[in-house]
Amino acid sequence: MRASGRSRLDSPGRLGPDIGMSLTRRAFLVAAPTLFLAPALRAADSPMRAAVIGHTGRGDFGHGLDAIFLKRPGIEVVGVADPDPLGRARVAAALGGVAAHADWRAMLAKERPQLVSIAMRHADEHAAIAIACLEAGAHVYLEKPFVRSPDEADAVLAAAARHRRRVAVAHGMRMAPVVQRLRQEVAGGLIGELREMRAHGKQDARAGGEDMMVLGSHLFDLMRAFAGEARSCSARVLQGGRDITANDRRQVKDSVGWVAGDQVDARFAFDHGVHASFTSDSRLKETAGHWGIELHGSRGVARIHCDLSPRAFVRTGPGWNVAGPDNPWKAFEPRMATPEAECIRIPATDWMEAVAADREPECSGRNGAAAVEMVMAVYHAALRRAWVDLPLGRREHPLGSA
């Protein structure tokens, strides 16, 4: 893949015929219920059995991941697992009165699902549950972050390969229609040759390592969507103004594994001289603006404001001249605004289509694993105070085992 602005779209027409400016928002919403259904699933003689695993009060059911199977011909939701009785009853009723289980292991054994949504945000159980689902014969869709460390990712992907099952991660921003369209246009030269990417998290109370794992993983996934593989990383991670050590590690509310630092300044090198940065520092919150990523090219800049339904903006030419600011930002494809609920469903649909077609989903487990590995590279580089190469040779978490 060329990092000079060429995207890594495996099949540019995946979102359906002529989806772009020719498809209005109204037409999109009318077409969406059928446009994003896997043909093989629609035509199946017997429905595929689907189940949802969550944990109310501790990661809940993520961003709508309990509802990804609803209103899909060819799929029957057969069970939900949640150790919390109230949450279990609520979600089971919302899914049509399906069987409710306190233990996900019992649900796998009794309901024998072929598709499983692992919906809780907390990642400390993601790897164990995903491997159990794969070994039970189910394809798996996981809330982000995928897992806590590269060695956990390796174990999940090995299980998927062993059992010939498909794994996807809810890094859905790469599949939002406006981002898909922007990828096509950047590849076609919209901003000239891609040279640099600048990203920052929400930089709120989670600023630093937590912000990097929870939200930076989305941004790292977008970097790879536009520029291919990261080859090396340099970083400085600070805690209270000093460089971190492994002793600064801590657990956070979302249980995403060890995190450290309240300030992150990371640099990544991609092929063909393209570089990227990620920053998370609470003191920049007021001036940095909405969390997201800027793509700097030789003739312009594109900016993605990240959210469940992201927006994109473009500025051509220099932003300043001798008299002051010039060339304001303009909304990119404003008619392509997509409801949040549909943005959540689109990557899940692609996963189901990938199952039917026996191909890798766009939001694949491998892409999710690469985003986690970029997070770990930041810690490796910060602790060593040196550039580190990707992929990482050391697969365990650099801040220590859980």
C-alpha positions as CSV (number, residue, x, y, z in Angstrom):
1,M,0.0,0.0,0.0
2,R,1.3,3.4,-0.9
3,A,1.2,5.9,2.0
4,S,0.9,8.8,-0.5
5,G,-2.8,9.1,0.2
6,R,-3.9,5.7,-1.1
7,S,-6.5,4.1,1.1
8,R,-6.6,0.4,2.1
9,L,-10.2,-0.1,0.9
10,D,-10.3,-3.8,0.0
11,S,-13.6,-3.4,-1.9
12,P,-14.5,0.2,-2.6
13,G,-18.1,-0.6,-3.4
14,R,-18.7,-2.6,-0.2
15,L,-21.3,-0.2,1.1
16,G,-23.6,-0.8,-1.9
17,P,-24.0,0.5,-5.4
18,D,-23.3,4.2,-5.9
19,I,-23.2,5.1,-2.3
20,G,-21.9,8.6,-2.3
21,M,-23.3,12.0,-3.2
22,S,-25.8,10.2,-5.5
23,L,-27.4,8.6,-2.4
24,T,-29.3,11.2,-0.4
25,R,-29.7,10.8,3.4
26,R,-33.4,10.0,2.9
27,A,-32.6,7.4,0.2
28,F,-29.9,5.9,2.4
29,L,-32.3,5.5,5.4
30,V,-34.9,3.9,3.2
31,A,-32.4,1.5,1.7
32,A,-30.4,0.7,4.8
33,P,-32.5,-2.1,6.2
34,T,-31.9,-4.2,3.1
35,L,-28.7,-2.7,1.7
36,F,-26.7,-3.9,4.7
37,L,-28.0,-7.5,4.9
38,A,-25.7,-10.4,3.9
39,P,-27.2,-12.1,0.8
40,A,-26.3,-15.5,2.1
41,L,-28.0,-14.8,5.4
42,R,-31.1,-13.4,3.7
43,A,-31.4,-16.5,1.6
44,A,-30.6,-19.1,4.3
45,D,-33.2,-21.9,4.7
46,S,-32.7,-21.9,8.5
47,P,-31.8,-18.8,10.5
48,M,-28.4,-18.4,12.1
49,R,-28.5,-18.5,15.9
50,A,-27.2,-15.3,17.5
51,A,-26.5,-14.4,21.2
52,V,-25.4,-11.4,23.2
53,I,-23.0,-11.3,26.2
54,G,-23.0,-8.2,28.4
55,H,-22.4,-7.3,32.0
56,T,-24.8,-4.6,33.3
57,G,-23.1,-2.3,35.8
58,R,-19.7,-3.3,34.6
59,G,-19.3,-2.4,31.0
60,D,-23.0,-2.8,30.3
61,F,-23.7,-3.7,26.6
62,G,-21.4,-1.2,25.0
63,H,-22.6,1.2,22.3
64,G,-25.7,-0.6,21.1
65,L,-24.0,-3.9,20.7
66,D,-27.0,-5.7,22.2
67,A,-29.2,-4.6,19.3
68,I,-27.0,-5.5,16.3
69,F,-29.0,-8.6,15.4
70,L,-32.4,-7.1,15.5
71,K,-34.6,-6.8,12.3
72,R,-32.3,-8.9,10.3
73,P,-33.8,-11.7,8.1
74,G,-31.9,-14.9,8.4
75,I,-30.8,-14.3,12.0
76,E,-32.6,-15.5,15.2
77,V,-31.5,-14.1,18.6
78,V,-31.6,-17.1,20.9
79,G,-30.1,-15.8,24.2
80,V,-28.6,-13.1,26.3
81,A,-26.1,-13.5,29.1
82,D,-25.7,-11.0,32.0
83,P,-24.9,-11.7,35.6
84,D,-27.0,-8.8,36.7
85,P,-30.7,-10.0,37.0
86,L,-32.3,-6.6,36.2
87,G,-30.0,-5.9,33.3
88,R,-30.5,-9.4,32.0
89,A,-34.3,-9.1,32.1
90,R,-34.3,-5.7,30.5
91,V,-32.1,-6.7,27.5
92,A,-33.8,-10.1,27.1
93,A,-37.2,-8.3,26.8
94,A,-35.7,-5.7,24.4
95,L,-34.5,-8.6,22.2
96,G,-37.9,-10.1,22.0
97,G,-38.2,-12.2,25.1
98,V,-35.2,-14.4,24.4
99,A,-33.7,-16.9,26.8
100,A,-31.8,-15.1,29.6
101,H,-28.8,-16.6,31.3
102,A,-26.7,-15.5,34.3
103,D,-23.6,-17.3,33.0
104,W,-22.4,-16.9,29.5
105,R,-20.8,-20.3,29.6
106,A,-24.1,-21.9,30.3
107,M,-25.7,-19.9,27.4
108,L,-23.0,-21.1,24.9
109,A,-23.6,-24.7,26.0
110,K,-27.4,-24.6,25.8
111,E,-28.2,-22.1,23.0
112,R,-25.3,-23.1,20.7
113,P,-25.1,-19.7,18.9
114,Q,-23.3,-19.3,15.6
115,L,-22.9,-15.5,16.0
116,V,-22.0,-13.8,19.3
117,S,-21.8,-10.1,20.2
118,I,-19.4,-9.6,23.2
119,A,-20.8,-6.3,24.1
120,M,-19.3,-5.1,27.4
121,R,-16.8,-2.2,27.3
122,H,-14.6,-3.7,29.9
123,A,-11.8,-5.6,28.1
124,D,-10.4,-7.7,30.9
125,E,-12.7,-10.6,30.0
126,H,-12.7,-10.1,26.2
127,A,-10.0,-12.6,25.3
128,A,-11.3,-15.4,27.5
129,I,-14.9,-15.0,26.4
130,A,-13.9,-14.6,22.7
131,I,-11.8,-17.8,22.8
132,A,-14.6,-19.7,24.4
133,C,-17.1,-18.6,21.8
134,L,-14.7,-19.4,19.0
135,E,-14.1,-22.9,20.4
136,A,-17.9,-23.3,20.7
137,G,-18.1,-22.7,17.0
138,A,-19.3,-19.1,17.0
139,H,-18.1,-16.1,15.0
140,V,-17.4,-13.1,17.3
141,Y,-18.1,-9.4,17.3
142,L,-16.4,-7.5,20.1
143,E,-16.8,-4.0,21.7
144,K,-13.6,-2.0,21.6
145,P,-10.9,-2.1,22.9
146,F,-10.4,-5.5,21.3
147,V,-8.2,-6.9,24.2
148,R,-5.7,-5.6,26.7
149,S,-2.3,-6.6,25.0
150,P,-0.8,-8.1,21.9
151,D,-0.4,-11.6,23.4
152,E,-4.1,-11.7,24.2
153,A,-4.8,-10.6,20.6
154,D,-2.5,-13.3,19.3
155,A,-4.4,-15.9,21.3
156,V,-7.8,-14.8,20.0
157,L,-6.7,-14.6,16.4
158,A,-5.0,-18.1,16.7
159,A,-8.3,-19.5,18.0
160,A,-10.2,-17.9,15.1
161,A,-7.8,-19.4,12.6
162,R,-7.9,-22.8,14.2
163,H,-11.7,-22.9,14.1
164,R,-12.1,-21.0,10.8
165,R,-14.2,-18.3,12.4
166,R,-14.4,-14.6,11.8
167,V,-13.7,-11.9,14.4
168,A,-14.6,-8.3,14.2
169,V,-14.1,-5.3,16.5
170,A,-16.5,-2.3,16.9
171,H,-14.1,0.2,15.4
172,G,-17.0,1.4,13.3
173,M,-15.7,4.8,12.4
174,R,-13.6,3.4,9.5
175,M,-16.9,2.2,8.0
176,A,-19.0,5.3,8.5
177,P,-20.2,6.4,5.1
178,V,-18.6,9.8,5.3
179,V,-15.2,8.2,6.3
180,Q,-15.5,5.7,3.5
181,R,-16.1,8.4,1.0
182,L,-13.3,10.5,2.4
183,R,-10.9,7.6,2.1
184,Q,-11.8,7.3,-1.6
185,E,-11.4,11.0,-2.2
186,V,-8.1,11.2,-0.3
187,A,-6.9,8.2,-2.4
188,G,-7.9,10.1,-5.5
189,G,-5.9,13.2,-4.5
190,L,-8.4,15.4,-2.7
191,I,-5.6,16.8,-0.4
192,G,-2.7,15.9,-2.7
193,E,-0.1,13.5,-1.3
194,L,-0.8,12.4,2.3
195,R,2.2,13.4,4.4
196,E,1.2,13.7,8.0
197,M,-1.6,12.7,10.4
198,R,-2.3,14.5,13.7
199,A,-4.7,13.0,16.2
200,H,-5.8,13.7,19.8
201,G,-8.2,12.2,22.2
202,K,-10.9,13.8,24.3
203,Q,-8.2,14.9,26.8
204,D,-10.7,15.0,29.6
205,A,-10.4,13.5,33.0
206,R,-9.1,10.4,31.3
207,A,-6.2,12.3,29.6
208,G,-3.1,10.2,29.2
209,G,-3.0,6.5,29.1
210,E,-6.7,5.9,29.6
211,D,-7.6,8.3,26.8
212,M,-5.1,6.6,24.6
213,M,-6.5,3.1,25.1
214,V,-10.2,3.9,25.2
215,L,-10.4,6.5,22.4
216,G,-6.9,6.5,20.8
217,S,-7.5,2.9,19.6
218,H,-10.2,4.4,17.3
219,L,-7.7,7.0,16.0
220,F,-4.9,4.4,15.5
221,D,-7.3,2.3,13.5
222,L,-8.2,5.3,11.3
223,M,-4.5,6.1,10.8
224,R,-4.0,2.6,9.4
225,A,-7.1,2.9,7.3
226,F,-5.6,5.9,5.5
227,A,-1.9,5.1,5.6
228,G,-1.3,1.4,6.0
229,E,0.9,-0.2,8.6
230,A,2.8,1.8,11.3
231,R,6.5,0.8,11.2
232,S,7.9,2.4,14.3
233,C,7.0,4.5,17.3
234,S,8.7,7.1,19.5
235,A,6.9,8.5,22.6
236,R,7.0,10.3,25.8
237,V,4.5,9.5,28.5
238,L,4.5,11.7,31.7
239,Q,2.9,11.4,35.1
240,G,2.8,14.6,37.0
241,G,5.5,16.1,34.7
242,R,8.0,13.3,35.0
243,D,8.6,10.3,32.7
244,I,6.7,7.2,33.7
245,T,8.1,4.0,35.0
246,A,6.2,0.6,35.1
247,N,5.4,1.5,38.8
248,D,3.1,4.2,37.5
249,R,0.7,1.6,36.1
250,R,-2.9,1.7,37.3
251,Q,-6.3,0.2,36.5
252,V,-9.2,2.3,35.5
253,K,-13.0,2.1,35.6
254,D,-13.4,0.5,32.2
255,S,-10.9,-2.3,33.0
256,V,-9.0,-1.9,29.7
257,G,-5.8,-3.3,31.2
258,W,-2.8,-1.4,32.7
259,V,-2.6,2.3,31.8
260,A,-0.1,4.9,32.9
261,G,0.5,8.6,32.5
262,D,-1.6,11.8,32.4
263,Q,0.1,13.1,29.3
264,V,1.0,11.3,26.1
265,D,3.0,12.6,23.1
266,A,3.5,9.8,20.6
267,R,5.0,9.7,17.0
268,F,4.5,7.0,14.4
269,A,6.4,6.4,11.2
270,F,4.6,4.9,8.2
271,D,5.8,4.0,4.8
272,H,6.9,6.6,2.2
273,G,7.8,9.2,4.8
274,V,4.3,9.6,6.2
275,H,4.3,10.4,10.0
276,A,1.6,10.6,12.6
277,S,1.2,12.0,16.0
278,F,-1.1,11.3,19.0
279,T,-1.5,13.7,21.9
280,S,-3.5,13.5,25.1
281,D,-3.0,16.2,27.6
282,S,-5.9,17.7,29.7
283,R,-4.3,21.2,29.4
284,L,-5.0,21.2,25.7
285,K,-8.7,20.2,26.0
286,E,-10.0,23.8,25.5
287,T,-7.9,24.7,22.5
288,A,-7.6,21.4,20.6
289,G,-11.3,21.1,19.9
290,H,-13.4,18.0,19.2
291,W,-11.4,14.8,19.4
292,G,-10.3,13.3,16.1
293,I,-7.7,13.3,13.4
294,E,-6.3,15.6,10.8
295,L,-4.9,14.3,7.5
296,H,-2.3,16.8,6.1
297,G,-1.5,16.5,2.4
298,S,0.6,18.4,-0.1
299,R,-2.4,20.5,-1.2
300,G,-4.9,20.5,1.7
301,V,-6.1,19.1,5.0
302,A,-9.0,16.8,5.9
303,R,-10.3,16.6,9.5
304,I,-12.5,13.9,11.0
305,H,-14.5,14.8,14.1
306,C,-14.9,11.5,15.8
307,D,-18.1,10.2,17.3
308,L,-20.6,7.4,16.8
309,S,-21.6,9.3,13.7
310,P,-18.4,11.1,12.7
311,R,-18.2,14.3,10.5
312,A,-15.5,15.4,8.1
313,F,-14.2,18.7,7.0
314,V,-11.7,19.9,4.3
315,R,-9.5,22.9,3.8
316,T,-7.5,23.4,0.6
317,G,-4.3,25.4,0.3
318,P,-2.6,27.2,3.2
319,G,-4.6,28.1,6.3
320,W,-2.9,31.4,6.6
321,N,-1.5,34.2,4.5
322,V,0.4,37.4,5.4
323,A,-2.9,39.2,6.3
324,G,-4.1,36.4,8.6
325,P,-6.3,33.3,8.5
326,D,-7.5,32.2,5.0
327,N,-9.2,29.2,3.4
328,P,-11.8,28.2,6.1
329,W,-12.8,24.7,6.7
330,K,-15.8,23.4,4.7
331,A,-18.0,20.4,5.5
332,F,-17.2,17.3,3.5
333,E,-20.2,15.6,1.9
334,P,-22.7,17.2,4.3
335,R,-25.6,15.2,2.9
336,M,-24.0,12.0,4.1
337,A,-24.8,12.5,7.7
338,T,-25.8,9.1,9.1
339,P,-27.8,8.4,12.3
340,E,-25.7,7.0,15.1
341,A,-27.8,3.8,15.3
342,E,-27.0,3.0,11.6
343,C,-23.3,3.8,12.1
344,I,-23.3,1.1,14.9
345,R,-25.0,-1.4,12.6
346,I,-22.9,-0.9,9.5
347,P,-19.7,-2.6,10.7
348,A,-21.7,-5.4,12.4
349,T,-23.5,-6.0,9.0
350,D,-20.1,-6.1,7.2
351,W,-19.0,-8.8,9.8
352,M,-22.1,-10.8,9.1
353,E,-21.5,-10.5,5.3
354,A,-17.9,-11.6,5.9
355,V,-19.2,-14.7,7.7
356,A,-21.5,-15.5,4.8
357,A,-18.8,-14.8,2.2
358,D,-15.9,-16.4,4.2
359,R,-13.7,-13.3,4.0
360,E,-12.1,-10.9,6.5
361,P,-14.4,-8.2,7.8
362,E,-13.3,-4.6,7.3
363,C,-13.2,-4.0,11.1
364,S,-11.3,-7.2,11.5
365,G,-9.8,-8.7,14.6
366,R,-6.4,-8.2,12.9
367,N,-7.1,-4.5,12.6
368,G,-8.3,-4.3,16.2
369,A,-5.2,-6.1,17.3
370,A,-3.0,-3.6,15.4
371,A,-4.6,-0.7,17.1
372,V,-3.9,-2.3,20.5
373,E,-0.3,-3.0,19.4
374,M,0.2,0.7,18.6
375,V,-0.9,1.6,22.1
376,M,1.6,-0.9,23.6
377,A,4.3,0.5,21.3
378,V,3.8,3.9,22.9
379,Y,4.5,2.4,26.3
380,H,7.5,0.4,25.1
381,A,9.0,3.5,23.5
382,A,8.3,5.7,26.5
383,L,9.8,3.2,29.0
384,R,12.9,2.7,26.8
385,R,13.1,6.3,25.7
386,A,13.9,5.1,22.2
387,W,12.2,4.3,18.9
388,V,10.6,0.8,18.8
389,D,9.8,-1.2,15.7
390,L,6.4,-2.5,14.8
391,P,5.2,-5.3,14.9
392,L,6.5,-5.6,18.4
393,G,8.8,-8.4,19.3
394,R,7.6,-8.5,23.0
395,R,4.0,-9.4,23.0
396,E,3.1,-9.1,26.7
397,H,1.9,-5.8,28.1
398,P,4.9,-3.5,28.7
399,L,3.5,-2.4,32.0
400,G,3.3,-5.9,33.3
401,S,0.9,-8.9,33.5
402,A,-2.6,-8.4,34.9
